[in-house]
Amino acid sequence: MNRERQLAKAFVDLADTYASEFDPLHLFNRLVHTCAELLEVDAAAVMIADARGSLKTLAATNEEAAFVELLQTQTGSGPCMDCYRTGEARSVPDITAERERWPRLVTAMTDAGYRSLQTVPVRLHERPLGGLTLLNTRAGAMPNDDAHLAQALADSAALALMHWSTEPARSDDVITRVQSAIAVKAVLEIAKGMIAEYAGGTIAEAGQLLSDYASRHRVSLAETVHALVSRTMDPTVILNARELN
């Protein structure tokens, strides 16, 4: 598949979440993995702000990228925090040059093997909802075309989130949609812990098992994790499905 077709498919996949069976967990996972596939980046993560303005990581391509985001929320500083507060993209071509400004972030990124990052706002009609962070293992600024494409993908995801029902969200209903997505992510983390305990594996492995189950059975990941946490689904169902592969 050439790049033009890949781009078209990416936007169609994001737009597909306008359907009534929309799953916010798939939406943000699709966003970060699409960025990793189509852009010159090695990892991606997305954070969305709750009603109090606190950023929460909703998806990441790996645990290292998620930790980079978490560290910024804990310290209250970093390019993603700046991006959300200003609604403007931030580029850091060489993170090691920012050691005095963000010492803990620089250490975390270099320990994980990352040297540069680009962050763009996740926004709805210029209203910042969060930030999309793109990480690279090499130093250097992201090409302008890729930065513009990342922004377009982030904007598409924000629009999809606002159509999380059969009717588009009103401007005063944005916080409700965002809070609901964050709540679903919290339930996912609980479900991952349950599966990790039952399977005797890691949280990352548990997350993959849940995603594989939902994809294989063509069911909503959100509904699956809610069923697990509410005890209407036994965790062994997820593990048995893995053994049948």
C-alpha positions in Angstrom: 0.0 0.0 0.0 1.5 3.4 -1.0 1.6 6.3 1.3 -1.4 8.1 -0.2 -3.6 5.0 0.4 -2.2 4.6 3.9 -3.1 8.2 4.7 -6.6 7.7 3.3 -7.1 4.6 5.3 -5.9 6.2 8.5 -8.4 9.0 8.3 -11.2 6.6 7.3 -10.3 4.4 10.3 -10.5 7.4 12.7 -13.8 8.6 11.1 -15.2 5.1 11.6 -15.6 5.8 15.3 -18.5 8.0 14.5 -20.6 4.8 14.5 -22.9 4.1 17.5 -20.5 1.3 18.7 -17.7 3.8 19.1 -14.9 2.7 21.5 -12.7 5.5 22.9 -10.0 3.0 23.8 -9.6 1.9 20.2 -9.7 5.5 19.0 -6.7 6.7 20.9 -4.8 3.4 20.4 -5.4 3.8 16.7 -4.2 7.4 16.8 -0.8 6.6 18.4 -0.1 3.5 16.4 -1.1 5.3 13.1 1.4 8.0 14.0 4.1 5.4 14.6 3.4 3.7 11.3 3.0 6.8 9.1 5.4 9.3 10.6 9.1 9.3 11.1 8.8 8.6 14.8 9.7 5.7 17.1 6.9 6.0 19.7 3.8 8.0 20.4 1.5 8.8 23.4 -1.6 10.9 23.9 -2.9 12.6 27.0 -6.3 14.2 27.5 -7.3 16.6 30.3 -10.0 15.8 32.8 -12.5 18.3 34.2 -9.9 19.8 36.5 -7.4 20.3 33.8 -5.2 17.3 34.8 -3.7 15.4 31.9 -4.3 11.6 31.8 -2.5 9.3 29.4 -5.1 7.4 27.3 -2.8 5.5 25.0 0.9 4.9 24.2 2.7 2.7 21.8 4.9 1.4 24.6 5.5 1.7 28.4 8.5 4.0 27.9 6.4 6.6 26.0 3.7 6.3 28.7 6.3 7.0 31.4 7.5 10.1 29.6 4.0 11.4 29.7 3.4 10.4 33.3 6.5 12.2 34.4 5.4 15.4 32.8 2.0 15.3 34.6 3.8 14.5 37.9 6.2 17.4 37.6 3.7 19.8 35.9 6.3 20.7 33.3 7.5 19.6 29.9 6.7 20.2 26.3 3.3 18.3 26.4 2.2 20.4 29.4 3.2 23.6 27.5 1.4 22.4 24.4 -1.8 21.8 26.3 -1.7 25.1 28.1 -1.0 27.2 25.0 -2.8 25.2 22.4 0.4 25.3 20.3 2.8 22.6 19.0 6.2 22.2 20.7 9.3 20.9 19.1 12.4 19.7 21.0 15.0 18.6 18.5 17.6 17.6 21.2 16.2 16.8 24.6 19.7 16.8 26.1 19.9 20.6 25.5 17.0 21.0 28.0 18.6 19.3 31.0 18.6 22.5 33.1 15.0 23.2 32.3 13.5 19.7 32.6 16.1 17.5 34.4 13.9 14.6 35.3 12.3 14.5 31.8 15.7 14.5 30.1 16.9 11.7 32.3 13.8 9.6 31.7 13.9 10.1 27.9 17.7 9.4 27.5 17.4 6.4 29.7 14.7 5.1 27.4 16.8 5.9 24.4 14.9 8.9 23.1 16.7 12.1 21.9 13.9 14.3 20.5 10.2 14.9 20.5 7.4 16.8 18.9 4.0 17.4 20.6 0.9 18.8 19.0 -2.4 19.7 20.6 -5.4 17.5 20.6 -8.0 20.2 20.0 -11.6 20.8 19.1 -12.2 23.9 17.1 -9.0 25.5 18.6 -10.0 24.4 22.1 -7.1 22.3 23.6 -8.3 18.9 25.0 -4.8 17.4 25.5 -1.6 16.7 23.6 -0.1 14.1 21.3 3.6 13.4 21.9 5.9 11.9 19.2 9.2 10.5 20.3 12.4 9.8 18.3 15.6 7.9 19.2 17.6 10.3 17.0 18.1 14.1 17.4 16.6 16.5 15.0 13.3 18.4 14.3 10.4 16.6 12.8 9.8 17.4 9.1 7.1 20.1 8.7 4.9 17.8 6.5 4.9 15.1 9.3 4.1 17.7 12.0 1.2 19.0 9.9 -0.1 15.4 9.4 0.2 14.6 13.1 -1.9 17.7 13.8 -4.5 16.6 11.3 -4.7 13.1 12.8 -5.0 14.6 16.3 -7.8 16.9 15.2 -9.6 14.0 13.6 -9.4 12.0 16.8 -10.8 14.9 18.8 -13.7 15.2 16.4 -14.4 11.5 16.6 -14.4 11.7 20.4 -17.1 14.4 20.2 -19.3 12.1 18.2 -19.4 9.4 20.9 -23.1 8.8 20.5 -25.7 8.9 17.7 -25.7 12.7 18.0 -22.7 15.1 17.8 -21.7 16.7 21.1 -22.7 20.2 22.0 -20.0 22.6 22.8 -21.1 22.4 26.5 -20.9 18.6 26.4 -17.2 18.4 25.6 -16.1 17.8 29.2 -18.7 15.0 29.6 -17.3 13.1 26.6 -13.7 13.6 27.8 -14.5 12.5 31.3 -16.3 9.4 30.0 -13.2 8.5 27.9 -10.9 8.9 30.9 -13.2 6.8 33.0 -13.1 4.0 30.5 -9.3 4.1 30.5 -9.3 3.8 34.3 -11.5 0.7 34.0 -9.1 -0.7 31.4 -6.2 -0.3 33.9 -8.1 -2.3 36.5 -8.9 -5.0 34.0 -5.3 -5.2 32.9 -4.3 -5.7 36.6 -6.9 -8.5 36.9 -5.7 -10.3 33.8 -2.0 -9.9 34.7 -2.7 -11.5 38.1 -4.6 -14.4 36.6 -2.1 -15.0 33.8 1.0 -14.4 36.0 2.3 -11.9 33.4 3.0 -8.2 33.0 0.6 -5.3 32.7 1.7 -4.8 29.1 1.1 -8.5 28.2 -2.4 -8.3 29.9 -3.2 -5.2 27.8 -2.3 -7.1 24.6 -4.4 -10.1 25.6 -7.4 -7.8 26.1 -6.9 -6.0 22.8 -6.4 -9.3 21.0 -9.6 -10.7 22.5 -11.7 -7.7 21.6 -10.3 -7.6 18.0 -10.7 -11.4 17.5 -14.3 -11.4 18.7 -15.2 -8.1 17.1 -16.4 -6.7 20.4 -15.9 -3.4 22.1 -12.8 -3.3 24.3 -14.6 -0.8 26.6 -17.5 -3.3 27.0 -15.0 -6.1 27.6 -13.2 -4.4 30.4 -16.4 -3.2 32.0 -17.6 -6.8 32.0 -14.4 -8.0 33.7 -14.4 -5.4 36.4 -18.2 -5.8 37.1 -17.5 -9.6 37.3 -20.0 -10.5 34.6 -17.1 -12.0 32.6 -14.6 -14.4 34.0 -10.9 -13.6 33.4 -10.3 -17.2 32.3 -12.4 -16.4 29.1 -9.6 -14.0 28.0 -6.9 -16.6 28.9 -8.7 -19.4 27.2 -9.0 -17.4 24.0 -5.2 -16.9 24.0 -4.7 -20.7 24.4 -6.9 -21.4 21.4 -4.7 -19.4 19.0 
